[in-house]
Amino acid sequence: VQLQASGGGLVQPGGSLRLSCTVSGSVFSLNTMAWYRQAPGNQREWVAAMVSGGASNYVDSVKGRFTISRDNAKNTFYLQMNSLKPEDTAVYSCNVGLRRTVGSRVTEYWGQGTLVTVSS
């Protein structure tokens, strides 16, 4: 199983970016999908998560600005980031909990990070 994150870049304050995380390999079900971020000098922070039923949650600092979504057909989930602020600057990483086969236990996987820089 591999996770490929993409979509980072440089954006001005107030701008938008959409991050993608594509899951490849032997996957029976995606149970949880999440985004984390780590700013320079800071610990990794949970940003957003979605469970297989569709419920989602967000850290308070991004509520109303970020949206997590998924495309089941593509085994891909997204983080739409609007009204970006300089304090959103960080390396964003994706994380999933999935079952590789019917009846297997849920296993956690991480993707590599993608850098988001919010600056004028």
Phi, psi and omega in degrees: 000133177228146175244130180241112179263145179205170174109355179290170179165191179260130181219150179282155175307138183090349181278184183227153172215153172237120176268146177236148174224113181256129181258125179235161181109195183280105183229121174273316180205143172265114184270318177223145177227136185211158173238138175236163175216154177221114177274156180305129178081358181247164174281159177297140184236134173288137184248310185202154178210154177222141175257170188300331180285349177109347180293144182225161179210158186219152170293147187304325187292346181243357181302134181086349180244325183252147177223127176262138180212172181217156172237103185298322184296331183258001185049043183231140171232162192229161169228105176275122184242116179244165179049048184295146181240156177305327180288354174277353180299125183182169167271123182259131180236147178256154186215138176227154165244124186217162172254130181277331178218168177301128176083354179284161180284160179284128180241144183263138177227152178239145171263170177284165183275158173230132188276129173246123179239122179249109186201148175266000000 
